[in-house]
């Protein structure tokens, strides 16, 4: 039977949809956020893993927010557009080797 009325979601359905969307956006952001996490690991001095985790969390927030803003206008092209700020940040923060280091 085809429902002809409005579709109603229970609070559990809404929570499940939001969880799927959140998890999916984090997975789709991995190419950019793992790059930034690697830069954070390389920049770390005392606790490299904690530094990488912090960079990954910040990169994930930036990438997901950019994807959400761009998603309303460009559809699925918002995913690679969401990578751009995170990858630019990774390039800017990437430690350069010093030429006189031994």
N, CA, C and O atoms as CSV, one atom per row, in Angstrom:
chain,resi,resn,atom,element,x,y,z
A,1,UNK,N,N,0.845,-1.167,0.000
A,1,UNK,CA,C,0.000,0.000,0.000
A,1,UNK,C,C,0.897,1.239,0.000
A,1,UNK,O,O,1.927,1.263,0.673
A,2,UNK,N,N,0.513,2.242,-0.737
A,2,UNK,CA,C,1.273,3.486,-0.838
A,2,UNK,C,C,0.718,4.474,0.181
A,2,UNK,O,O,-0.471,4.789,0.151
A,3,UNK,N,N,1.569,4.967,1.082
A,3,UNK,CA,C,1.070,5.950,2.046
A,3,UNK,C,C,0.825,7.288,1.343
A,3,UNK,O,O,1.659,7.754,0.566
A,4,UNK,N,N,-0.306,7.886,1.620
A,4,UNK,CA,C,-0.657,9.141,0.973
A,4,UNK,C,C,-0.527,10.335,1.900
A,4,UNK,O,O,-0.653,11.477,1.459
A,5,UNK,N,N,-0.279,10.090,3.160
A,5,UNK,CA,C,-0.175,11.179,4.115
A,5,UNK,C,C,1.267,11.604,4.340
A,5,UNK,O,O,2.177,11.154,3.644
A,6,UNK,N,N,1.457,12.454,5.298
A,6,UNK,CA,C,2.790,12.940,5.648
A,6,UNK,C,C,3.588,11.823,6.313
A,6,UNK,O,O,3.033,10.989,7.028
A,7,UNK,N,N,4.873,11.819,6.072
A,7,UNK,CA,C,5.747,10.822,6.680
A,7,UNK,C,C,6.113,11.316,8.076
A,7,UNK,O,O,6.555,12.452,8.245
A,8,UNK,N,N,5.930,10.473,9.051
A,8,UNK,CA,C,6.237,10.848,10.429
A,8,UNK,C,C,7.373,9.966,10.933
A,8,UNK,O,O,7.342,8.746,10.776
A,9,UNK,N,N,8.365,10.593,11.535
A,9,UNK,CA,C,9.499,9.883,12.099
A,9,UNK,C,C,9.427,9.929,13.609
A,9,UNK,O,O,9.095,10.957,14.198
A,10,UNK,N,N,9.741,8.809,14.228
A,10,UNK,CA,C,9.813,8.768,15.688
A,10,UNK,C,C,11.150,9.388,16.110
A,10,UNK,O,O,12.047,9.531,15.279
A,11,UNK,N,N,11.294,9.750,17.359
A,11,UNK,CA,C,12.587,10.278,17.815
A,11,UNK,C,C,13.737,9.284,17.614
A,11,UNK,O,O,14.874,9.690,17.372
A,12,UNK,N,N,13.442,7.990,17.714
A,12,UNK,CA,C,14.490,6.991,17.478
A,12,UNK,C,C,14.910,6.979,16.010
A,12,UNK,O,O,16.093,6.816,15.710
A,13,UNK,N,N,13.963,7.148,15.098
A,13,UNK,CA,C,14.293,7.223,13.670
A,13,UNK,C,C,15.161,8.441,13.368
A,13,UNK,O,O,16.128,8.349,12.611
A,14,UNK,N,N,14.818,9.563,13.951
A,14,UNK,CA,C,15.594,10.789,13.739
A,14,UNK,C,C,17.001,10.631,14.294
A,14,UNK,O,O,17.967,11.049,13.656
A,15,UNK,N,N,17.126,10.035,15.471
A,15,UNK,CA,C,18.452,9.811,16.051
A,15,UNK,C,C,19.286,8.884,15.177
A,15,UNK,O,O,20.483,9.110,15.000
A,16,UNK,N,N,18.665,7.846,14.629
A,16,UNK,CA,C,19.382,6.927,13.749
A,16,UNK,C,C,19.827,7.621,12.464
A,16,UNK,O,O,20.958,7.424,12.021
A,17,UNK,N,N,18.966,8.418,11.869
A,17,UNK,CA,C,19.340,9.163,10.664
A,17,UNK,C,C,20.485,10.136,10.934
A,17,UNK,O,O,21.408,10.246,10.127
A,18,UNK,N,N,20.432,10.832,12.046
A,18,UNK,CA,C,21.510,11.765,12.393
A,18,UNK,C,C,22.819,11.038,12.657
A,18,UNK,O,O,23.887,11.533,12.296
A,19,UNK,N,N,22.747,9.877,13.277
A,19,UNK,CA,C,23.960,9.096,13.526
A,19,UNK,C,C,24.571,8.610,12.221
A,19,UNK,O,O,25.792,8.628,12.067
A,20,UNK,N,N,23.746,8.180,11.286
A,20,UNK,CA,C,24.248,7.721,9.989
A,20,UNK,C,C,24.870,8.881,9.223
A,20,UNK,O,O,25.941,8.731,8.634
A,21,UNK,N,N,24.218,10.020,9.223
A,21,UNK,CA,C,24.766,11.190,8.528
A,21,UNK,C,C,26.081,11.653,9.146
A,21,UNK,O,O,27.010,12.014,8.424
A,22,UNK,N,N,26.169,11.646,10.468
A,22,UNK,CA,C,27.402,12.058,11.142
A,22,UNK,C,C,28.528,11.089,10.848
A,22,UNK,O,O,29.632,11.512,10.506
A,23,UNK,N,N,28.270,9.799,10.976
A,23,UNK,CA,C,29.290,8.797,10.711
A,23,UNK,C,C,29.725,8.835,9.253
A,23,UNK,O,O,30.916,8.727,8.958
A,24,UNK,N,N,28.785,8.985,8.352
A,24,UNK,CA,C,29.113,9.061,6.930
A,24,UNK,C,C,29.957,10.281,6.594
A,24,UNK,O,O,30.882,10.188,5.786
A,25,UNK,N,N,29.652,11.414,7.197
A,25,UNK,CA,C,30.439,12.612,6.901
A,25,UNK,C,C,31.854,12.495,7.458
A,25,UNK,O,O,32.794,13.022,6.865
A,26,UNK,N,N,32.015,11.821,8.576
A,26,UNK,CA,C,33.360,11.610,9.121
A,26,UNK,C,C,34.152,10.659,8.226
A,26,UNK,O,O,35.341,10.876,7.996
A,27,UNK,N,N,33.514,9.621,7.727
A,27,UNK,CA,C,34.182,8.676,6.826
A,27,UNK,C,C,34.577,9.368,5.519
A,27,UNK,O,O,35.683,9.165,5.018
A,28,UNK,N,N,33.681,10.180,4.971
A,28,UNK,CA,C,33.976,10.868,3.713
A,28,UNK,C,C,35.066,11.928,3.872
A,28,UNK,O,O,35.706,12.303,2.890
A,29,UNK,N,N,35.284,12.411,5.083
A,29,UNK,CA,C,36.306,13.431,5.320
A,29,UNK,C,C,37.688,12.827,5.569
A,29,UNK,O,O,38.665,13.570,5.664
A,30,UNK,N,N,37.797,11.512,5.675
A,30,UNK,CA,C,39.066,10.871,6.028
A,30,UNK,C,C,40.246,11.197,5.112
A,30,UNK,O,O,41.352,11.363,5.627
A,31,UNK,N,N,40.087,11.299,3.798
A,31,UNK,CA,C,41.267,11.615,2.989
A,31,UNK,C,C,41.950,12.922,3.391
A,31,UNK,O,O,43.177,13.013,3.358
A,32,UNK,N,N,41.184,13.907,3.759
A,32,UNK,CA,C,41.771,15.184,4.159
A,32,UNK,C,C,42.200,15.177,5.624
A,32,UNK,O,O,43.252,15.719,5.963
A,33,UNK,N,N,41.400,14.573,6.489
A,33,UNK,CA,C,41.702,14.648,7.915
A,33,UNK,C,C,42.881,13.762,8.309
A,33,UNK,O,O,43.628,14.101,9.227
A,34,UNK,N,N,43.052,12.636,7.627
A,34,UNK,CA,C,44.220,11.810,7.927
A,34,UNK,C,C,45.510,12.497,7.491
A,34,UNK,O,O,46.553,12.326,8.121
A,35,UNK,N,N,45.436,13.270,6.417
A,35,UNK,CA,C,46.596,14.059,5.993
A,35,UNK,C,C,46.955,15.079,7.062
A,35,UNK,O,O,48.128,15.242,7.396
A,36,UNK,N,N,45.955,15.766,7.599
A,36,UNK,CA,C,46.215,16.743,8.651
A,36,UNK,C,C,46.699,16.057,9.928
A,36,UNK,O,O,47.536,16.612,10.641
A,37,UNK,N,N,46.195,14.874,10.226
A,37,UNK,CA,C,46.670,14.136,11.410
A,37,UNK,C,C,48.136,13.758,11.255
A,37,UNK,O,O,48.888,13.799,12.229
A,38,UNK,N,N,48.551,13.391,10.051
A,38,UNK,CA,C,49.963,13.065,9.806
A,38,UNK,C,C,50.838,14.296,10.016
A,38,UNK,O,O,51.933,14.191,10.569
A,39,UNK,N,N,50.370,15.448,9.585
A,39,UNK,CA,C,51.108,16.693,9.820
A,39,UNK,C,C,51.190,16.964,11.319
A,39,UNK,O,O,52.237,17.378,11.817
A,40,UNK,N,N,50.102,16.735,12.037
A,40,UNK,CA,C,50.119,16.920,13.491
A,40,UNK,C,C,51.090,15.975,14.177
A,40,UNK,O,O,51.751,16.352,15.144
A,41,UNK,N,N,51.177,14.752,13.681
A,41,UNK,CA,C,52.133,13.789,14.242
A,41,UNK,C,C,53.559,14.259,14.002
A,41,UNK,O,O,54.406,14.164,14.890
A,42,UNK,N,N,53.821,14.759,12.817
A,42,UNK,CA,C,55.172,15.228,12.496
A,42,UNK,C,C,55.534,16.487,13.270
A,42,UNK,O,O,56.705,16.700,13.586
A,43,UNK,N,N,54.548,17.325,13.581
A,43,UNK,CA,C,54.820,18.558,14.319
A,43,UNK,C,C,54.930,18.332,15.826
A,43,UNK,O,O,55.466,19.180,16.539
A,44,UNK,N,N,54.437,17.215,16.309
A,44,UNK,CA,C,54.445,16.943,17.737
A,44,UNK,C,C,55.851,16.726,18.262
A,44,UNK,O,O,56.712,16.187,17.567
A,45,UNK,N,N,56.071,17.148,19.486
A,45,UNK,CA,C,57.382,16.961,20.096
A,45,UNK,C,C,57.307,16.005,21.287
A,45,UNK,O,O,58.087,15.056,21.366
A,46,UNK,N,N,56.391,16.243,22.198
A,46,UNK,CA,C,56.336,15.443,23.412
A,46,UNK,C,C,55.392,14.249,23.257
A,46,UNK,O,O,55.796,13.102,23.445
A,47,UNK,N,N,54.142,14.528,22.916
A,47,UNK,CA,C,53.140,13.460,22.745
A,47,UNK,C,C,52.621,13.517,21.319
A,47,UNK,O,O,51.636,14.197,21.031
A,48,UNK,N,N,53.288,12.804,20.438
A,48,UNK,CA,C,52.969,12.853,19.014
A,48,UNK,C,C,51.572,12.319,18.711
A,48,UNK,O,O,50.861,12.898,17.890
A,49,UNK,N,N,51.170,11.233,19.353
A,49,UNK,CA,C,49.856,10.646,19.075
A,49,UNK,C,C,48.728,11.570,19.527
A,49,UNK,O,O,47.720,11.699,18.832
A,50,UNK,N,N,48.885,12.205,20.665
A,50,UNK,CA,C,47.869,13.136,21.151
A,50,UNK,C,C,47.787,14.362,20.237
A,50,UNK,O,O,46.702,14.884,19.984
A,51,UNK,N,N,48.925,14.807,19.753
A,51,UNK,CA,C,48.940,15.931,18.829
A,51,UNK,C,C,48.245,15.560,17.521
A,51,UNK,O,O,47.480,16.355,16.975
A,52,UNK,N,N,48.510,14.356,17.020
A,52,UNK,CA,C,47.857,13.894,15.793
A,52,UNK,C,C,46.342,13.776,15.987
A,52,UNK,O,O,45.574,14.128,15.091
A,53,UNK,N,N,45.914,13.287,17.142
A,53,UNK,CA,C,44.482,13.175,17.417
A,53,UNK,C,C,43.823,14.554,17.447
A,53,UNK,O,O,42.729,14.731,16.912
A,54,UNK,N,N,44.478,15.517,18.063
A,54,UNK,CA,C,43.936,16.873,18.095
A,54,UNK,C,C,43.820,17.477,16.703
A,54,UNK,O,O,42.813,18.108,16.382
A,55,UNK,N,N,44.841,17.290,15.878
A,55,UNK,CA,C,44.789,17.781,14.503
A,55,UNK,C,C,43.680,17.071,13.723
A,55,UNK,O,O,42.981,17.698,12.928
A,56,UNK,N,N,43.520,15.760,13.950
A,56,UNK,CA,C,42.479,15.014,13.251
A,56,UNK,C,C,41.089,15.518,13.646
A,56,UNK,O,O,40.227,15.700,12.785
A,57,UNK,N,N,40.870,15.744,14.940
A,57,UNK,CA,C,39.564,16.233,15.386
A,57,UNK,C,C,39.270,17.619,14.826
A,57,UNK,O,O,38.152,17.889,14.386
A,58,UNK,N,N,40.262,18.494,14.841
A,58,UNK,CA,C,40.074,19.831,14.282
A,58,UNK,C,C,39.828,19.788,12.783
A,58,UNK,O,O,38.976,20.512,12.268
A,59,UNK,N,N,40.571,18.945,12.085
A,59,UNK,CA,C,40.382,18.803,10.645
A,59,UNK,C,C,39.033,18.209,10.303
A,59,UNK,O,O,38.416,18.596,9.311
A,60,UNK,N,N,38.568,17.270,11.117
A,60,UNK,CA,C,37.249,16.675,10.893
A,60,UNK,C,C,36.158,17.724,11.073
A,60,UNK,O,O,35.232,17.801,10.267
A,61,UNK,N,N,36.260,18.523,12.116
A,61,UNK,CA,C,35.259,19.571,12.339
A,61,UNK,C,C,35.249,20.569,11.184
A,61,UNK,O,O,34.183,20.965,10.712
A,62,UNK,N,N,36.424,20.972,10.733
A,62,UNK,CA,C,36.519,21.928,9.629
A,62,UNK,C,C,35.962,21.339,8.336
A,62,UNK,O,O,35.214,22.008,7.623
A,63,UNK,N,N,36.313,20.115,8.033
A,63,UNK,CA,C,35.865,19.478,6.801
A,63,UNK,C,C,34.359,19.220,6.802
A,63,UNK,O,O,33.690,19.456,5.796
A,64,UNK,N,N,33.828,18.742,7.912
A,64,UNK,CA,C,32.387,18.465,7.999
A,64,UNK,C,C,31.597,19.766,7.922
A,64,UNK,O,O,30.554,19.813,7.269
A,65,UNK,N,N,32.074,20.818,8.573
A,65,UNK,CA,C,31.372,22.108,8.521
A,65,UNK,C,C,31.391,22.686,7.108
A,65,UNK,O,O,30.377,23.204,6.640
A,66,UNK,N,N,32.523,22.605,6.431
A,66,UNK,CA,C,32.600,23.111,5.063
A,66,UNK,C,C,31.713,22.305,4.130
A,66,UNK,O,O,31.057,22.872,3.256
A,67,UNK,N,N,31.685,21.004,4.302
A,67,UNK,CA,C,30.818,20.158,3.482
A,67,UNK,C,C,29.350,20.482,3.725
A,67,UNK,O,O,28.561,20.517,2.782
A,68,UNK,N,N,28.978,20.716,4.973
A,68,UNK,CA,C,27.585,21.036,5.293
A,68,UNK,C,C,27.170,22.367,4.680
A,68,UNK,O,O,26.054,22.496,4.175
A,69,UNK,N,N,28.055,23.354,4.718
A,69,UNK,CA,C,27.730,24.666,4.145
A,69,UNK,C,C,27.634,24.576,2.624
A,69,UNK,O,O,26.713,25.129,2.022
A,70,UNK,N,N,28.583,23.881,2.007
A,70,UNK,CA,C,28.588,23.779,0.547
A,70,UNK,C,C,27.537,22.811,0.030
A,70,UNK,O,O,27.134,22.907,-1.129
A,71,UNK,N,N,27.089,21.891,0.853
A,71,UNK,CA,C,26.156,20.864,0.415
A,71,UNK,C,C,24.818,21.398,-0.043
A,71,UNK,O,O,24.170,20.800,-0.902
A,72,UNK,N,N,24.402,22.503,0.516
A,72,UNK,CA,C,23.117,23.068,0.130
A,72,UNK,C,C,23.152,23.631,-1.289
A,72,UNK,O,O,22.107,23.811,-1.915
A,73,UNK,N,N,24.346,23.908,-1.791
A,73,UNK,CA,C,24.451,24.575,-3.090
A,73,UNK,C,C,24.943,23.668,-4.214
A,73,UNK,O,O,24.528,23.835,-5.361
A,74,UNK,N,N,25.813,22.718,-3.912
A,74,UNK,CA,C,26.445,21.948,-4.992
A,74,UNK,C,C,26.215,20.448,-4.891
A,74,UNK,O,O,26.752,19.701,-5.709
A,75,UNK,N,N,25.453,19.988,-3.941
A,75,UNK,CA,C,25.139,18.560,-3.837
A,75,UNK,C,C,26.354,17.725,-3.448
A,75,UNK,O,O,27.078,18.069,-2.514
A,76,UNK,N,N,26.576,16.616,-4.175
A,76,UNK,CA,C,27.663,15.696,-3.836
A,76,UNK,C,C,29.039,16.288,-4.083
A,76,UNK,O,O,30.027,15.782,-3.549
A,77,UNK,N,N,29.130,17.348,-4.879
A,77,UNK,CA,C,30.431,17.998,-5.074
A,77,UNK,C,C,30.908,18.676,-3.791
A,77,UNK,O,O,32.052,19.125,-3.715
A,78,UNK,N,N,30.043,18.752,-2.791
A,78,UNK,CA,C,30.426,19.362,-1.520
A,78,UNK,C,C,31.460,18.525,-0.783
A,78,UNK,O,O,32.217,19.060,0.027
A,79,UNK,N,N,31.508,17.220,-1.048
A,79,UNK,CA,C,32.467,16.361,-0.345
A,79,UNK,C,C,33.908,16.749,-0.686
A,79,UNK,O,O,34.677,17.021,0.237
A,80,UNK,N,N,34.316,16.791,-1.955
A,80,UNK,CA,C,35.688,17.217,-2.222
A,80,UNK,C,C,35.914,18.707,-1.923
A,80,UNK,O,O,37.033,19.110,-1.603
A,81,UNK,N,N,34.870,19.512,-2.024
A,81,UNK,CA,C,35.018,20.925,-1.662
A,81,UNK,C,C,35.292,21.037,-0.164
A,81,UNK,O,O,36.033,21.923,0.261
A,82,UNK,N,N,34.709,20.160,0.632
A,82,UNK,CA,C,34.954,20.166,2.073
A,82,UNK,C,C,36.376,19.788,2.431
A,82,UNK,O,O,36.849,20.121,3.518
A,83,UNK,N,N,37.070,19.091,1.530
A,83,UNK,CA,C,38.467,18.726,1.786
A,83,UNK,C,C,39.410,19.911,1.602
A,83,UNK,O,O,40.481,19.940,2.209
A,84,UNK,N,N,39.040,20.877,0.789
A,84,UNK,CA,C,39.962,21.949,0.404
A,84,UNK,C,C,40.528,22.717,1.602
A,84,UNK,O,O,41.749,22.848,1.688
A,85,UNK,N,N,39.709,23.236,2.536
A,85,UNK,CA,C,40.300,23.980,3.653
A,85,UNK,C,C,41.212,23.123,4.531
A,85,UNK,O,O,42.239,23.597,5.017
A,86,UNK,N,N,40.833,21.870,4.731
A,86,UNK,CA,C,41.640,20.981,5.571
A,86,UNK,C,C,42.974,20.667,4.906
A,86,UNK,O,O,44.009,20.662,5.572
A,87,UNK,N,N,42.961,20.407,3.606
A,87,UNK,CA,C,44.212,20.127,2.898
A,87,UNK,C,C,45.095,21.367,2.809
A,87,UNK,O,O,46.319,21.260,2.898
A,88,UNK,N,N,44.490,22.540,2.634
A,88,UNK,CA,C,45.283,23.779,2.626
A,88,UNK,C,C,45.924,24.023,3.994
A,88,UNK,O,O,47.063,24.482,4.079
A,89,UNK,N,N,45.196,23.717,5.044
A,89,UNK,CA,C,45.756,23.842,6.390
A,89,UNK,C,C,46.899,22.861,6.592
A,89,UNK,O,O,47.896,23.202,7.229
A,90,UNK,N,N,46.773,21.650,6.063
A,90,UNK,CA,C,47.843,20.659,6.171
A,90,UNK,C,C,49.089,21.131,5.424
A,90,UNK,O,O,50.205,20.952,5.911
A,91,UNK,N,N,48.911,21.727,4.257
A,91,UNK,CA,C,50.057,22.236,3.498
A,91,UNK,C,C,50.719,23.389,4.244
A,91,UNK,O,O,51.946,23.476,4.293
A,92,UNK,N,N,49.912,24.269,4.822
A,92,UNK,CA,C,50.463,25.425,5.530
A,92,UNK,C,C,51.198,25.016,6.808
A,92,UNK,O,O,52.197,25.640,7.167
A,93,UNK,N,N,50.722,23.982,7.496
A,93,UNK,CA,C,51.319,23.579,8.763
A,93,UNK,C,C,52.386,22.492,8.618
A,93,UNK,O,O,53.034,22.128,9.599
A,94,UNK,N,N,52.570,21.977,7.413
A,94,UNK,CA,C,53.539,20.903,7.202
A,94,UNK,C,C,54.944,21.397,7.554
A,94,UNK,O,O,55.401,22.394,6.996
A,95,UNK,N,N,55.638,20.712,8.475
A,95,UNK,CA,C,56.977,21.174,8.846
A,95,UNK,C,C,57.949,20.968,7.685
A,95,UNK,O,O,57.974,19.915,7.048
A,96,UNK,N,N,58.736,21.992,7.432
A,96,UNK,CA,C,59.730,21.937,6.362
A,96,UNK,C,C,61.050,21.456,6.945
A,96,UNK,O,O,61.405,21.834,8.061
A,97,UNK,N,N,61.772,20.639,6.218
A,97,UNK,CA,C,63.109,20.235,6.707
A,97,UNK,C,C,64.064,21.422,6.644
A,97,UNK,O,O,64.081,22.179,5.673
A,98,UNK,N,N,64.844,21.563,7.684
A,98,UNK,CA,C,65.818,22.658,7.691
A,98,UNK,C,C,67.022,22.259,6.853
A,98,UNK,O,O,67.502,21.132,6.975
A,99,UNK,N,N,67.521,23.145,6.009
A,99,UNK,CA,C,68.614,22.754,5.112
A,99,UNK,C,C,69.935,22.506,5.845
A,99,UNK,O,O,70.769,21.756,5.337
A,100,UNK,N,N,70.156,23.095,7.000
A,100,UNK,CA,C,71.420,22.952,7.706
A,100,UNK,C,C,71.370,21.914,8.810
A,100,UNK,O,O,72.335,21.769,9.560
A,101,UNK,N,N,70.276,21.196,8.925
A,101,UNK,CA,C,70.163,20.170,9.972
A,101,UNK,C,C,71.020,18.959,9.620
A,101,UNK,O,O,71.154,18.588,8.454
A,102,UNK,N,N,71.586,18.363,10.639
A,102,UNK,CA,C,72.417,17.191,10.368
A,102,UNK,C,C,71.761,15.923,10.835
A,102,UNK,O,O,72.329,14.841,10.683
